[in-house]
Every structure is written in C-alpha cells, then in structure tokens.
C-alpha cells in the first residue's frame, strides 16, 4: 500500500490561539509537467493515485478552524511564535482587525470560511483559502504586494483548472475517477508528443550518420537500410499511439456524457 503523501503539522493560530493540525505535503509526493507561460505546471501527478483529485494548492494556505485566519503555510508561519518582529509590530493590528471583520454583519470571513470543504470541493476550497489569505494580508498596515500577487496568480491557476474541466469538484467518486482517467490520458498524450519530436530528431541525425557521401553513383548502405526500417516502425508506433489516445478520449467523453444527468441531480446547482 502506498503511504499517504500528507502528514499533520500542529500550529497555534496567532489570532485566536486555537491549535490546528494542518495537512502538509511530503517532499516528492507528486511530479509536475512543464511550466506554462504564467508558471502554472501543465499537469500534476500524485505518486499515490488516490490523491489525484487534490491540487497541491489546496494545502498552500492554512486556515484556522475556529476563526478562519489564513496565512501561506510556510516555515515563517509555522514558526510565527519565534518571530519577534511579527509579534511586536504586526500581530496586535492583525488580530484586532481580523476579529473585528469576523464579527461584522455579513462577514466575508464567515461566509467564505463556512464554504470550505476539502473533500467535496477541493479545487473550489483551494481558491477560497487563497482569497482568505489575500484578505488577511490586506489587514496589515503595509501589505506585501509580492505576496498578494503570488496569491492572485495561484487563484488564476486554479480557475484555469476549473475552466478546462480538470478538477471540477462534484463530490462523488465516479467523477473523481473520470478526472484521474482523463489526466492520465493527457499524460500519455504529452509523452507521445515527446516521442514524436525525438523521432524527428532521430531521423535528421540518422541521415547524417548513415547516408553515404553525395555522389552520382551513391547507393543505400546496409546500415541505412536497417535505420530506415527501424525508423518506419517507430513512425508506425506514433500513428498507432494517436489512434489509441483518440479511442481513450472517446471513452472518456462517453463516460462523462453518461454521468452528466446523475451528477446534476445529485449536486443540484453545484458549488454554492
């Protein structure tokens, strides 16, 4: 059995004093694809496939279970009690303003905090936690524009995932299984594209390596014949792979269409 990619870290909330146990990602728990132009990973693959429905950004921010105070879950936050500057110059203002806004009529903090649900809506919850982190950062006398930019950029990453259908949380296992299936087919597609590019490079390199020097009476060499035969089989493998991926995609589309009606009935209007 694969071990859990998460472990618990106990941290006291600096605002209300609640000791929370936050889920923390183990080093090497997942792999990423190449980065997009906005630095979002093209795909994420957990080593334990049971966790494929979770985006790592779900664990990027830590939210207190009692007062919903939210910070980026990094070493600085874990050791806040040893940070003399934070305790002396920032904590008092943050605490007063957060608790004031928490108890205000129509509290944004309460509304968003009540909607968090790691299990049923992991992607949406990741977005909400990032929004809470940005909100609490803005309570500082001198908010960090860099941190705010990082939070907003990651929110954009999550909306991209939701928009392309990778991680639309429906709260049922069959939907999660379909998402895992489609992500794995995408992984295969990316791998096949890499295979095809390398075959093209290999064809060009083989021309230089096995072709005889140009001359009027030049003929194919035995090595060139063998290379062409192997190259032809490699190209056929690429064509077969394209066909297989197309069939996998077709199966996924049929499964999603078959599950649409039931998912809508079960989820109602979806996430809030």
C-alpha positions in Angstrom: 0.0 0.0 0.0 1.3 3.5 -0.9 1.8 5.8 2.0 -0.1 9.0 2.4 1.5 12.0 0.7 0.4 14.1 3.7 1.3 14.4 7.3 -0.1 16.7 10.1 1.7 19.8 11.4 0.4 21.4 14.6 0.4 25.2 14.6 -1.2 27.6 17.1 -3.4 30.3 15.5 -1.8 33.7 16.3 -5.3 35.4 16.3 -7.5 33.1 18.4 -5.0 30.7 20.0 -6.6 27.5 18.6 -4.1 24.7 17.9 -4.8 23.4 14.5 -3.4 20.3 12.7 -2.7 21.3 9.1 -2.2 18.7 6.3 1.3 19.1 4.9 2.6 17.7 1.7 5.6 15.3 1.9 8.6 16.1 -0.3 8.4 14.2 -3.6 4.7 13.4 -3.2 3.9 14.4 -6.7 5.5 15.4 -10.0 4.8 18.3 -12.3 4.8 18.8 -16.1 6.5 21.7 -17.9 5.5 25.2 -16.8 3.1 27.3 -18.8 3.8 31.0 -19.6 2.4 32.1 -16.2 4.5 29.4 -14.5 1.5 27.1 -13.8 2.5 23.4 -14.2 1.0 21.8 -17.3 0.0 18.8 -15.3 0.4 17.3 -11.7 0.6 13.6 -11.0 0.5 12.3 -7.4 2.6 9.2 -6.7 -0.4 7.9 -4.8 -3.3 8.0 -7.3 -5.9 8.2 -4.6 -5.0 11.8 -4.1 -5.2 12.8 -7.8 -8.4 14.8 -7.1 -6.5 17.2 -4.9 -4.5 20.1 -6.3 -1.4 20.8 -4.2 -2.6 24.4 -3.9 -5.3 23.1 -1.6 -2.5 22.9 1.0 -0.7 26.1 0.1 -2.6 28.2 2.7 -3.6 27.3 6.2 -6.9 28.3 7.6 -7.7 28.3 11.3 -10.7 26.0 12.0 -12.0 28.4 14.7 -11.6 32.0 13.4 -10.6 31.3 9.7 -7.4 33.4 10.0 -5.4 32.3 6.9 -1.8 32.6 6.0 0.5 31.0 3.5 1.6 27.7 5.1 5.3 28.2 5.0 8.1 27.9 7.6 7.7 31.6 8.6 4.1 30.9 9.6 4.9 27.6 11.4 7.5 29.5 13.5 5.5 32.7 14.0 5.8 32.5 17.8 9.6 32.9 17.5 9.3 35.8 15.1 9.8 38.8 17.4 9.2 41.4 14.7 5.8 39.8 13.8 4.7 39.5 17.5 5.8 43.1 18.4 4.8 45.1 15.3 2.2 43.2 13.3 0.2 40.7 15.4 -1.8 43.2 17.5 -3.2 45.1 14.5 -3.9 41.9 12.5 -5.6 40.3 15.5 -7.8 43.3 16.2 -8.8 43.8 12.5 -9.4 40.2 11.8 -11.7 39.6 14.8 -13.5 42.9 14.0 -14.2 41.8 10.4 -15.1 38.3 11.5 -17.9 39.5 13.8 -19.2 42.2 11.4 -22.7 41.8 9.9 -22.4 39.9 6.6 -18.9 38.9 7.5 -16.9 38.0 4.3 -14.6 35.8 6.5 -17.5 33.9 8.0 -19.2 33.4 4.6 -16.1 32.1 2.9 -15.0 30.1 5.9 -18.3 28.3 6.0 -17.9 27.2 2.4 -14.6 25.4 2.8 -14.8 21.7 2.2 -11.6 19.8 1.3 -13.4 16.6 0.5 -16.4 17.6 -1.6 -15.0 20.7 -3.2 -11.2 20.6 -3.1 -10.5 22.9 -6.1 -13.0 25.5 -5.0 -11.8 25.3 -1.5 -8.2 26.0 -2.7 -9.5 29.2 -4.4 -11.4 30.3 -1.2 -8.4 29.7 1.0 -6.2 31.8 -1.3 -8.8 34.6 -1.2 -8.8 34.5 2.6 -5.0 34.6 2.7 -5.2 37.7 0.4 -7.9 39.3 2.7 -5.8 38.8 5.8 -2.7 40.1 4.1 -4.6 43.3 3.3 -5.3 43.8 7.0 -1.7 44.6 7.5 -0.6 48.3 7.7 1.8 47.5 4.9 0.5 44.6 2.8 3.1 42.8 0.7 2.3 43.4 -2.9 4.6 40.5 -3.8 2.6 38.1 -1.6 -0.7 39.4 -2.9 0.5 38.9 -6.5 1.5 35.4 -5.7 -1.9 34.6 -4.2 -3.8 36.1 -7.1 -1.6 34.3 -9.7 -2.3 31.0 -8.0 -6.0 31.7 -8.0 -5.7 32.2 -11.7 -4.1 28.8 -12.0 -7.0 27.2 -10.1 -9.6 28.9 -12.3 -7.7 27.5 -15.4 -8.0 24.0 -14.0 -11.7 24.5 -13.4 -12.3 26.0 -16.8 -10.7 23.2 -18.7 -12.6 20.6 -16.6 -9.6 19.2 -14.7 -10.9 19.1 -11.2 -14.4 20.4 -11.3 -15.5 19.1 -7.9 -18.8 17.2 -7.9 -18.4 15.4 -4.6 -18.7 11.8 -6.0 -16.1 9.1 -6.5 -17.1 8.3 -10.1 -16.4 11.9 -11.2 -13.1 11.8 -9.4 -12.2 8.6 -11.2 -13.1 10.2 -14.6 -10.9 13.2 -13.8 -8.0 10.8 -12.9 -8.6 8.9 -16.1 -8.6 12.0 -18.3 -5.5 13.4 -16.7 -3.7 10.1 -17.2 -4.7 10.1 -20.9 -3.3 13.6 -21.1 -0.1 12.4 -19.6 0.1 9.7 -22.3 -0.6 12.3 -25.0 2.2 14.5 -23.7 4.6 11.5 -23.6 3.6 10.6 -27.2 4.3 14.1 -28.4 7.7 13.9 -26.9 8.3 10.6 -28.5 7.3 12.1 -31.9 9.6 15.0 -31.5 12.5 12.7 -30.7 11.7 10.5 -33.7 12.0 13.6 -35.9 15.4 14.5 -34.3 16.5 10.9 -34.8 15.5 10.9 -38.4 17.6 14.0 -39.0 20.6 12.6 -37.1 20.3 9.2 -38.9 20.5 11.0 -42.3 23.9 12.4 -41.2 25.1 9.2 -39.6 24.1 6.5 -42.1 23.8 8.2 -45.5 26.8 7.8 -47.9 28.6 10.9 -49.1 26.7 12.5 -52.0 27.9 11.2 -55.4 26.3 10.3 -58.8 26.6 6.5 -58.1 25.8 6.6 -54.3 23.6 3.7 -53.1 21.9 3.0 -49.8 24.2 1.3 -47.3 23.1 -1.8 -45.3 23.2 0.4 -42.2 21.0 3.0 -43.9 18.5 0.2 -44.9 18.4 -1.0 -41.3 17.9 2.5 -40.0 15.1 3.2 -42.4 13.3 0.0 -41.4 13.6 0.8 -37.7 12.5 4.4 -38.3 9.5 3.3 -40.3 8.4 1.1 -37.4 8.9 3.9 -34.9 6.7 6.2 -37.0 4.0 3.5 -37.2 4.1 3.3 -33.4 3.4 7.0 -33.3 0.4 6.6 -35.6 -0.9 3.7 -33.5 -0.5 5.7 -30.3 -2.5 8.6 -31.8 -5.3 6.1 -32.6 -5.3 4.6 -29.1 -5.4 8.0 -27.5 -8.3 9.0 -29.7 -10.1 5.9 -28.5 -9.3 6.6 -24.9 -10.6 10.2 -25.4 -13.8 8.9 -26.9 -14.4 6.6 -24.0 -13.9 9.5 -21.6 -16.4 11.6 -23.5 -19.0 8.8 -23.4 -18.5 8.3 -19.7 -18.8 12.0 -18.9 -22.0 12.2 -21.0 -23.5 9.2 -19.4 -22.7 10.6 -15.9 -23.9 14.2 -16.5 -27.6 13.7 -15.7 -26.9 11.8 -12.5 -24.2 14.2 -11.3 -26.5 17.2 -11.9 -29.4 15.6 -9.9 -27.0 14.7 -7.0 -25.2 18.0 -6.9 -28.1 20.4 -7.6 -26.7 23.7 -8.6 -23.1 22.6 -7.8 -20.8 24.6 -5.5 -22.9 27.1 -3.7 
